[in-house]
């Protein structure tokens, strides 16, 4: 089995499902784990071939399998050794290769003949909400109403691990085994991380009215501290300046994204904002954000009001005051 993708919860979940499937078939399975960054190929495959003393079957898990398969430069290539094993794998062990990044090759074809290759990526919001409804029923025995699932995803994002944790808490509080939207809003706090990205997303729209409304909502309704709003502004201003400079020097957008670690919903808006700003306005954005933060820390003016004024200034630099 190959489990690859950026969602560690899904990689773990599919591993658990494998063990559960074996148990349902009456097979007692022992899970053996190896770190692909340090384990030798021979050690792992020897474990697969060795019969257990008590268990009928082994699940041999290799994390960071992409590292495990890298050519060390001496002796047989790890991929070649694993490919030979997979041509005639042990019947008393299941090899599970887990990795965040994966390079498709002959191993995938060999695994597909006797097992499966599963991509473990973060779902979109609609799929995450549908998953949450099913998870609540099957794992925790409660009914998560569809509107409640949508509210949960809105608050937590589509991270399945975070959703599972919140569903577990909600399952103990639902009346009559039902989790309602009201219960979700009452028990699930607004993620500080999500709020941080919401600040940046609002500033990058170039829409002054929307950005001001969003910043006010975050500070008054979600009670996000003005300190975190200012930090979000500083971060986005620095990235705008750096991206505008790199783009002006001819860097490819992909190289800019990698260098500045741009990802998620703010990646493309930030690149577009950097193109609109140019180097001059990018530098002005940094000065504005720094001055707003300095003013708040030295007691000059109201913190919330200062954050709002700075947000308006930044969004005008990004979008030309739309």
C-alpha positions in Angstrom: 0.0 0.0 0.0 1.2 3.5 -0.9 -0.3 6.4 1.0 1.1 9.7 -0.3 0.0 13.4 0.1 0.2 16.3 2.5 -2.6 15.2 4.9 -1.0 13.2 7.7 -4.4 12.4 9.3 -5.6 10.7 6.1 -2.4 8.7 5.9 -2.9 7.5 9.5 -6.6 6.9 8.9 -6.1 4.6 5.9 -3.5 2.7 7.9 -6.0 2.2 10.7 -8.6 1.1 8.1 -6.2 -1.6 6.8 -5.8 -3.0 10.3 -9.5 -2.9 10.9 -10.1 -4.7 7.6 -7.7 -7.5 8.7 -9.4 -7.8 12.1 -12.8 -8.1 10.5 -11.4 -10.9 8.4 -10.2 -12.6 11.5 -6.5 -11.8 11.1 -4.6 -10.5 14.1 -2.1 -7.9 12.8 0.9 -6.3 14.5 2.0 -2.9 13.3 5.7 -2.3 13.0 6.9 1.3 12.2 10.1 2.5 10.6 11.4 6.0 10.0 12.4 6.2 6.3 15.0 8.8 7.0 17.1 6.3 9.1 15.9 2.8 8.4 17.7 0.6 5.9 15.9 -1.1 3.1 17.2 -4.5 4.1 16.0 -4.1 7.7 12.5 -3.3 6.6 12.2 -6.1 4.1 13.7 -8.6 6.5 10.9 -7.6 9.0 8.4 -8.2 6.2 9.8 -11.7 5.6 10.2 -12.7 9.2 7.3 -14.6 10.8 5.8 -13.2 14.0 5.8 -15.3 17.1 2.3 -14.3 18.2 0.6 -12.4 15.4 -0.7 -14.0 12.2 0.2 -10.9 10.1 2.4 -7.8 10.2 1.7 -4.3 8.9 5.1 -2.8 8.2 4.8 1.0 8.0 7.6 3.1 6.5 7.1 6.9 7.1 9.0 9.3 4.8 9.1 6.5 2.3 10.4 9.0 -0.4 13.6 9.4 1.7 13.8 5.6 2.3 13.8 5.0 -1.5 16.6 7.5 -2.3 19.7 6.3 -3.9 22.6 6.4 -1.3 25.2 6.1 -4.0 26.7 2.7 -3.1 25.4 -0.8 -3.7 22.1 -1.7 -5.2 19.5 1.1 -5.6 16.9 1.0 -2.9 14.1 1.2 -5.5 15.5 -1.8 -7.3 15.6 -3.9 -4.1 12.0 -2.9 -3.2 10.8 -3.6 -6.7 12.3 -7.1 -6.6 10.5 -7.7 -3.2 7.2 -6.5 -4.6 7.4 -9.0 -7.5 6.9 -11.7 -4.8 5.9 -10.1 -1.5 5.5 -11.9 1.7 2.0 -13.3 2.4 2.3 -12.7 6.1 3.1 -9.0 5.9 1.7 -5.8 4.3 4.2 -3.2 3.5 2.8 0.4 3.8 4.8 3.2 2.3 3.7 6.6 3.6 5.1 10.0 2.3 4.1 13.6 1.9 5.8 13.8 -1.5 5.9 10.9 -3.9 7.5 10.2 -7.3 5.5 7.8 -9.3 7.3 4.8 -10.9 7.5 1.0 -11.3 6.8 0.6 -7.6 3.3 2.0 -8.0 2.5 -0.5 -10.8 3.7 -3.4 -8.7 1.8 -2.2 -5.6 -1.4 -1.8 -7.6 -1.3 -5.4 -8.6 -1.6 -6.6 -5.0 -2.7 -3.6 -3.1 -3.6 0.1 -3.6 -2.1 3.5 -4.1 -4.0 6.3 -2.3 -3.5 10.0 -2.6 -4.0 11.7 0.8 -4.7 15.4 0.1 -6.8 18.0 1.9 -10.3 17.9 0.5 -12.4 21.0 -0.5 -14.8 22.5 2.0 -17.9 20.6 0.6 -16.1 17.2 0.6 -14.8 17.9 4.1 -18.3 18.7 5.4 -19.7 15.5 3.9 -16.8 13.5 5.5 -17.5 15.1 8.8 -21.2 14.0 8.7 -20.1 10.4 8.0 -17.3 10.4 10.5 -19.6 11.7 13.3 -22.1 8.8 12.6 -19.7 6.0 12.1 -16.9 6.8 14.6 -18.8 8.7 17.3 -22.4 7.5 16.9 -24.0 11.0 16.6 -25.8 12.9 13.9 -24.0 15.9 12.7 -26.5 18.0 10.9 -25.4 19.1 7.4 -25.6 22.8 8.3 -23.6 22.1 11.5 -21.0 20.3 9.4 -20.8 23.4 7.1 -20.4 25.7 10.1 -17.7 23.4 11.5 -15.7 23.5 8.3 -16.1 27.3 8.1 -14.6 27.6 11.6 -11.9 25.0 11.4 -11.1 24.8 7.7 -10.9 21.5 5.8 -8.2 19.9 7.9 -9.6 16.5 8.7 -7.5 16.0 11.8 -8.8 19.2 13.4 -12.4 18.3 12.3 -12.1 14.9 13.9 -10.9 16.4 17.2 -13.8 18.9 17.3 -16.4 16.2 16.3 -15.1 14.1 19.3 -15.8 17.0 21.6 -19.1 17.8 20.1 -20.3 14.2 20.3 -20.2 14.3 24.1 -22.3 17.5 24.2 -25.0 16.9 21.6 -28.5 16.5 23.0 -30.2 13.3 21.9 -27.2 12.4 19.8 -27.6 15.3 17.5 -25.1 18.1 16.9 -26.7 21.3 15.7 -25.2 24.5 14.1 -25.9 26.4 17.3 -23.8 23.8 19.3 -21.0 24.1 16.9 -20.9 27.9 17.1 -21.0 27.6 20.9 -18.3 25.0 21.4 -15.9 25.5 18.5 -13.6 28.5 18.9 -12.5 30.5 15.9 -9.0 29.2 15.0 -6.3 31.9 15.5 -4.5 30.4 12.5 -7.6 30.7 10.4 -8.1 34.2 11.6 -4.6 35.1 10.7 -5.1 34.0 7.1 -8.5 35.8 7.0 -6.7 39.0 7.8 -4.3 38.6 5.0 -7.0 37.4 2.5 -9.1 40.5 3.3 -6.1 42.9 2.7 -5.2 41.2 -0.6 -8.6 41.7 -2.2 -7.8 45.3 -3.0 -11.4 46.1 -1.8 -11.1 48.7 0.9 -14.8 48.4 2.1 -14.6 44.6 2.4 -11.2 44.7 4.1 -12.3 47.2 6.7 -15.5 45.3 7.4 -13.6 42.0 7.7 -11.0 43.4 10.1 -13.7 45.0 12.3 -15.6 41.7 12.3 -12.5 39.7 13.4 -11.7 42.1 16.2 -15.3 42.6 17.5 -17.1 39.4 16.7 -14.3 36.9 16.7 -12.4 38.9 19.3 -9.1 38.6 17.5 -6.5 40.7 19.3 -5.4 43.8 17.5 -1.8 42.5 18.0 -2.5 39.5 15.8 -4.2 41.7 13.2 -1.1 43.9 13.1 1.2 40.9 12.9 -0.9 39.7 9.9 -0.4 43.0 8.2 3.3 43.0 8.9 3.7 39.5 7.4 1.7 40.3 4.3 3.5 43.6 3.8 6.9 41.9 4.0 5.9 39.2 1.5 4.4 41.8 -0.9 7.7 43.8 -0.8 9.9 40.7 -1.3 7.7 39.3 -4.0 7.5 42.6 -5.9 11.3 42.8 -5.8 11.8 39.2 -7.0 9.3 39.6 -9.8 10.9 42.8 -10.9 14.2 41.0 -11.1 12.7 38.4 -13.4 12.1 35.6 -11.0 9.4 33.0 -12.0 6.3 33.1 -9.8 6.9 29.4 -8.8 10.3 30.4 -7.5 8.9 33.3 -5.6 6.2 31.1 -4.0 8.8 28.6 -3.0 11.2 31.1 -1.6 8.5 33.0 0.4 6.6 29.8 1.4 3.4 31.1 -0.2 0.5 28.6 -0.2 -3.2 28.3 0.4 -5.8 30.9 -0.4 -3.4 33.8 -0.2 -0.8 32.5 -2.6 -2.2 33.8 -5.9 -3.7 37.0 -4.5 -0.4 37.9 -3.0 1.5 37.4 -6.2 -1.1 39.5 -8.1 -0.9 42.1 -5.3 2.9 42.2 -5.7 2.5 42.8 -9.4 0.1 45.7 -8.9 2.2 47.2 -6.1 5.6 47.1 -7.6 8.7 47.6 -5.5 7.9 51.2 -4.5 4.5 50.5 -3.1 5.7 47.2 -1.6 8.3 49.2 0.4 5.6 51.7 1.4 3.4 48.8 2.7 6.2 47.6 5.0 6.7 51.1 6.3 3.0 51.6 7.0 2.7 48.2 8.8 5.8 48.8 10.9 4.7 52.3 11.9 1.2 51.0 12.9 2.8 48.3 15.0 5.2 50.8 16.6 2.5 53.3 17.3 0.4 50.7 19.1 3.3 49.4 21.2 4.3 52.9 22.3 0.7 53.9 23.3 -0.1 56.3 20.5 -3.8 56.1 19.8 -6.4 53.4 20.1 -5.2 49.9 19.1 -8.3 48.8 17.3 -8.7 52.1 15.5 -5.0 52.1 14.5 -5.4 48.6 13.1 -8.3 49.7 11.0 -6.5 52.8 9.6 -3.4 50.7 8.8 -5.6 48.0 7.1 -7.2 50.7 4.9 -3.8 52.1 3.9 -2.5 48.6 3.0 -5.4 47.6 1.0 -5.2 50.8 -1.0 -1.6 50.2 -1.8 -2.5 46.6 -2.9 -5.6 47.5 -5.0 -5.4 51.1 -5.8 -8.1 52.1 -3.4 -11.0 50.2 -5.0 
